[in-house]
Amino acid sequence: MAEKLALTREEFKKLKEAGETAKPVQQKQAIPIYLRFVILFVLIIVFASAGALVGYSGIGHGKPSEFLKGSAFSHIYDLVEKK
């Protein structure tokens, strides 16, 4: 049978009252923290691009292929900066 990885709160209290020193076992994370940041960054880029594509082609009635051109981004920049 598999070993117990961590103590329950009650078991820890009993060991503490008995005077024994027991440290709870730290469980290893399934996904490392640096990989979580990479995944978050990639998801932000994907969803921002998808939102811009929907906004440009669906709401703005533009062609979806024009979204990837540089002129679309300069137009969006001009709209944001109000030039």
N, C-alpha and C positions, 0 to 999 in steps of 0.2 A: 504494500500500500504506500501511497505517496506520503512524504514527510509534510508536516505542517509548516507553512512558510512564516506565519506570524501568530502572535498571541492575541487572544481576545482581550478586551478591556478587563473583564472579570478575572481572567487568569493572570494578567499582569498585576492587578491589585493584590491577589492572593500571594503571589511571589514576593511582592514588595513588603507586605505585612509579615511574611515569614522571614524577612531579612535577606533573602536571596537577591542577587543582582541579575536581572535579565533584561537584555536590550531587545526591543522589538526589531525584527528583521525588516530591512528596507526592501521593498519590492522594486524590481527593475522596470522602468517604463518601456512600454511596447514600441513607442516611436520616440527617438531622441529629440531633444528640444531644438537643436539646430535644423533638423529635418522638418519639424513643425513650422519653423519660420520660412523655410524654402517653399513648403507646400502652401502656406498662407500667401506668400508673395506671388506665386504662380497663379493661385486662384483669384487674387485681386486683379492681376493683369488679364486673365481670361474673362472674368465677369465685366470688367471695365470695357474691354474690347467688344464683348457681346452686347452690352448696353449701348455703346456708341454705334455699333452696326445697326441695331434695331432702331435707335433714334434717327440715324441718318437715312436708312432705307425705308423703314416702316412709317415713321411719323413725318419725316422730312420729304418723303416721296422721291428720294434719290435712288440711283442704281446701286445695288450692293457692291459691285465691282469698283465703283468710284470711291468707296470708303477707304480702300487701301492706298489710294494715290496721295501724294504729298499735298496736293492742292486742297484736299478735304481737310487735312489737319491745319493748314494755314488759314483756311476759312473759319474753322472752329476757333482757332486762336484769336483771329480778328474779332469774332463775335464776343468772346470772353473779355478781351481787352477793349472792346467798343471803339475800334478804329474805323 
